Every structure is written in structure tokens, then in C-alpha cells.
């Protein structure tokens, strides 16, 4: 009975490994399964099941103070978005709403020396950005390919310019601040090849399985030490009760003997 807690802990670790292996992706909180990326020009491995990417459009109203309201506009599939602060756009003279649009494009200038890792999205608005203002561009990339290192943009017919990256607020996304709206894409230098930054989770189950295996290894490694410490901390067993048969017996008196 004294080994029961350690045995239960071991069984729990084994059950965790089996559960992580059996469940669908998303078992590990924070790394859910990404929806298949929608490509304009899909790589060969994704052509068969590819779905066309979607566009997005929304309007920002002019507030009572004369500033354009803040907001976020995203494509209907969530693969590209733009976020802007209050007054980011110049308010139209007639105080009409500002229309912001995002559209994927299949034809664009040759990104010489770059490996494009996302679709190319063109962002437009019915009003220009106000002087000194910027917007946050966010692009999603596929979890089955190397991640882009930076976001690049081009205007008209090029050339491509590196904008950099402000990191990501969610897995498989990359963001950057821009002082203008143009066409954007995530990319990395072509010579970097498979050494591009980012993590591939192979469908979302690799990480939880690794974590579960690590927990199991730690439990198994500490189990012998825990049992040894338990044995050392146990009090010694009490001495056995005295044997009543060992007590001296009265000798029988022989007949005629004196007391």
C-alpha cells in the first residue's frame, strides 16, 4: 500500500502520453491545428486540395470629433489583416466612411533573390494615411513550410523592399508596421532555403507528444529515488512481543520434600 501513490503517478503519466498520441491536434493549449493555407500559386505538394484565398473589405466611419475610427480589416479566411489606430486615415471632406480592401494577387513583380512564403496581398483604402501615422500589417503563413523571416512590399511594378518584422501575436503569423498601403508578402532570402526562421509542428501533434514523453521520462527517472527516500523515512518495525513460552516455569516438588 505504501507504493500506491508512486504507482498512480506513473499510470497518470502513461495515460497522458496515450491521450496526446490519440487525440486530434489541439490537445496542447495554444497550438491548435491550422486550417489548410489557401494559395494563389500553391506549391506542388498542395495543389490537389488547395482552395482559392479570399479577399476582405470593411468601412471605417468618421467619428464626431472628425477622426476616422480605429479598427481591423481582415480577409474572410483570416490570412491577411490590417489594424489602424484612431485618425490613421485622412477623414474625407464629406465625412463619408473610409473603405479598406484586401485582395490576394497571383501576378506580381519578380521577387529577385527572395523565396515568397505567403500569398501576395494588396491593401487599398479610399483615403490616404494621415501624416505620421502607420498601420499594422499581419500575414498568416503555412505551418507546413519554413516561416518567412520578414515582410516585403512593392508599389506599382516594384521593386520589392524589405520592411522587417515586429514579431507575431499568434502562431504562424508575421506582422510589420507600414506608413503606407501597398502589396505585401512574407518572404526570406532564397539562399537561406530550409534554414528559414520558424517552427514546423508537423500537423500540431509533435509538441504535445514531446512534452508528454518528457514528463514520462522525468517521472520514471525520479521513481526509484522517491521509493528509496520513502524506505529510509519509514520508522523501524517494533520489536516482536516476548515469547510467553520462554518464561521460567515452577519445578514440581517431589513428594515428601519440604517447603
C-alpha positions in Angstrom: 0.0 0.0 0.0 2.9 2.4 0.6 3.9 2.3 -3.1 0.4 3.2 -4.3 0.9 7.0 -4.8 4.0 6.4 -6.9 2.2 3.8 -9.0 -0.7 6.1 -9.5 1.7 8.9 -10.7 3.3 6.5 -13.2 -0.1 5.4 -14.5 -1.1 9.0 -14.9 2.0 9.8 -17.0 1.4 6.8 -19.2 -2.2 7.8 -19.7 -1.1 11.4 -20.7 1.2 10.0 -23.4 -1.5 7.8 -24.8 -4.0 10.6 -24.8 -1.6 13.0 -26.6 -1.0 10.4 -29.2 -4.6 9.6 -29.8 -6.5 12.9 -29.8 -6.8 15.3 -32.7 -4.4 18.3 -33.0 -5.2 21.0 -30.5 -4.6 18.8 -27.3 -1.8 21.2 -26.3 -3.4 24.5 -25.5 -2.1 27.4 -27.6 -1.0 25.2 -30.6 -4.2 24.4 -32.4 -4.4 22.8 -35.8 -4.1 25.5 -38.5 -6.6 25.4 -41.3 -5.0 24.5 -44.7 -3.4 27.5 -46.2 -5.2 28.9 -49.3 -2.7 29.6 -52.0 -2.9 31.8 -55.1 0.0 29.8 -56.6 0.2 26.6 -54.5 3.4 24.7 -54.2 3.3 21.3 -55.9 2.6 19.4 -52.7 -0.6 21.4 -52.0 -2.1 21.7 -55.5 -4.6 18.9 -55.2 -6.5 20.1 -52.2 -5.9 23.8 -52.5 -8.8 26.3 -52.1 -8.5 29.8 -53.5 -7.7 32.5 -51.0 -10.4 35.1 -50.0 -10.5 38.8 -50.0 -11.7 41.2 -47.4 -13.4 44.6 -47.2 -14.8 46.9 -44.5 -15.6 50.5 -43.7 -14.3 52.8 -41.0 -16.7 55.6 -40.0 -15.7 59.2 -39.2 -16.3 59.9 -35.5 -18.0 63.1 -34.1 -14.5 64.5 -33.4 -13.7 64.4 -37.1 -11.3 61.4 -36.8 -11.6 58.1 -38.6 -12.5 55.3 -36.2 -9.9 52.7 -35.4 -10.4 49.1 -36.5 -9.1 45.9 -38.1 -10.0 44.7 -41.6 -9.2 41.0 -42.5 -9.8 38.7 -45.4 -12.7 36.3 -45.0 -10.3 33.4 -44.4 -8.2 35.4 -41.9 -4.9 35.1 -43.8 -4.2 38.8 -44.0 -5.3 41.8 -42.0 -4.6 45.5 -41.3 -5.1 47.2 -38.0 -5.2 51.0 -37.7 -5.4 53.5 -34.8 -7.9 56.4 -34.4 -7.2 59.1 -37.0 -4.9 56.8 -39.1 -6.7 57.8 -42.3 -7.4 61.3 -43.5 -11.1 62.0 -42.9 -13.0 62.7 -46.2 -14.4 66.2 -46.5 -17.9 64.8 -46.8 -17.3 62.7 -43.7 -18.1 59.5 -45.7 -16.8 56.2 -44.4 -13.3 55.1 -45.4 -13.4 51.8 -47.3 -10.4 49.5 -46.7 -9.9 46.5 -49.0 -7.5 43.5 -49.1 -7.1 41.3 -52.1 -4.8 38.4 -52.9 -3.0 38.7 -56.3 -1.5 35.9 -58.4 0.7 38.1 -60.6 3.4 40.4 -59.2 6.9 41.6 -59.9 9.7 39.0 -59.7 11.0 38.9 -56.2 14.6 38.5 -57.2 16.7 36.7 -54.5 13.6 36.1 -52.3 11.6 33.0 -51.6 8.0 34.1 -51.1 6.4 32.1 -48.2 2.9 33.6 -48.3 0.4 34.9 -50.8 0.9 38.4 -52.0 -1.9 40.7 -50.7 -2.6 44.2 -52.0 -4.1 46.6 -49.4 -6.0 49.7 -50.6 -8.1 52.4 -48.9 -10.4 55.2 -50.2 -8.5 57.7 -48.2 -4.7 58.1 -47.7 -2.9 57.6 -44.4 -2.5 60.7 -42.3 0.9 62.2 -42.0 2.9 60.5 -39.3 0.5 57.6 -38.9 1.1 53.9 -39.7 -0.8 50.7 -39.8 -0.1 47.1 -38.7 0.0 44.5 -41.4 -0.4 40.9 -40.4 0.0 37.9 -42.7 -0.6 34.2 -41.9 1.7 31.5 -43.4 1.5 27.8 -43.8 2.6 25.6 -40.9 3.9 23.0 -43.4 6.7 25.3 -44.8 9.5 27.3 -43.4 8.4 30.6 -41.9 9.1 33.9 -43.5 11.8 36.0 -41.9 10.4 39.4 -42.9 7.6 41.2 -44.7 8.4 42.8 -48.0 6.3 45.2 -50.1 6.2 46.7 -53.6 4.3 49.6 -55.2 3.1 49.6 -58.7 5.6 47.3 -60.5 8.3 47.1 -57.9 10.9 46.8 -56.8 10.4 44.7 -53.6 11.5 46.4 -50.4 12.2 44.8 -47.0 10.1 46.2 -44.2 11.2 43.8 -41.5 9.1 42.2 -38.8 7.6 43.2 -35.4 7.2 39.6 -34.4 3.9 37.8 -34.1 0.9 37.8 -31.8 -0.3 34.3 -32.7 1.3 31.2 -34.1 2.1 31.1 -37.8 1.7 34.9 -38.3 4.1 37.7 -39.0 3.5 41.4 -38.6 5.1 44.7 -39.6 4.2 48.4 -39.3 4.0 50.4 -42.5 3.5 54.1 -43.2 1.6 53.3 -46.4 -0.7 50.7 -48.1 0.7 48.6 -50.9 1.2 45.0 -51.8 2.8 42.8 -49.0 4.2 39.3 -48.7 6.2 37.3 -46.2 9.5 36.0 -47.6 13.1 35.1 -46.8 16.3 35.1 -48.8 16.3 32.3 -51.4 19.8 31.2 -50.3 18.5 30.6 -46.8 16.5 27.6 -48.2 15.2 25.3 -45.4 17.1 27.3 -42.8 14.4 29.9 -42.8 13.2 31.0 -39.4 10.2 29.5 -37.8 9.0 26.2 -36.3 7.2 23.4 -38.0 4.9 21.3 -35.8 4.1 18.7 -38.4 0.3 18.9 -38.1 0.1 20.1 -34.5 0.7 16.8 -32.6 4.5 16.8 -32.3 4.8 19.3 -29.5 2.3 17.7 -27.1 3.8 14.3 -27.7 7.3 15.6 -26.9 6.0 17.3 -23.7 4.3 14.1 -22.7 7.4 12.0 -23.3 9.5 14.4 -21.3 7.1 14.2 -18.4 7.1 10.4 -18.5 10.9 10.4 -18.6 11.1 12.7 -15.5 8.6 10.5 -13.6 10.4 7.3 -14.4 13.8 8.8 -13.5 12.5 10.1 -10.2 10.5 7.0 -9.2 13.5 4.9 -7.8 14.7 7.9 -5.8 11.3 8.5 -4.4 10.9 4.9 -3.3 14.4 4.9 -1.7 13.6 8.0 0.3 10.3 6.6 1.4 12.0 3.4 2.7 14.6 5.5 4.5 12.0 7.7 6.2 9.9 4.7 7.4 10.3 4.0 11.1 11.9 0.7 12.1 9.4 -2.0 12.8 8.5 -2.6 16.5 10.3 -5.5 18.3 8.3 -8.7 18.4 6.3 -9.5 21.6 8.0 -11.5 24.2 7.6 -15.3 23.9 5.4 -16.4 26.8 6.8 -19.9 26.5 10.3 -18.7 27.4 9.2 -17.6 30.9 10.7 -19.8 33.8 8.3 -22.5 35.0 8.0 -23.7 38.6 9.5 -27.0 39.2 7.3 -29.6 40.5 8.1 -30.7 44.1 8.8 -34.2 44.7 6.6 -36.0 47.1 7.8 -35.7 50.7 10.0 -32.6 50.0 9.9 -29.7 52.5 8.9 -26.2 51.5 
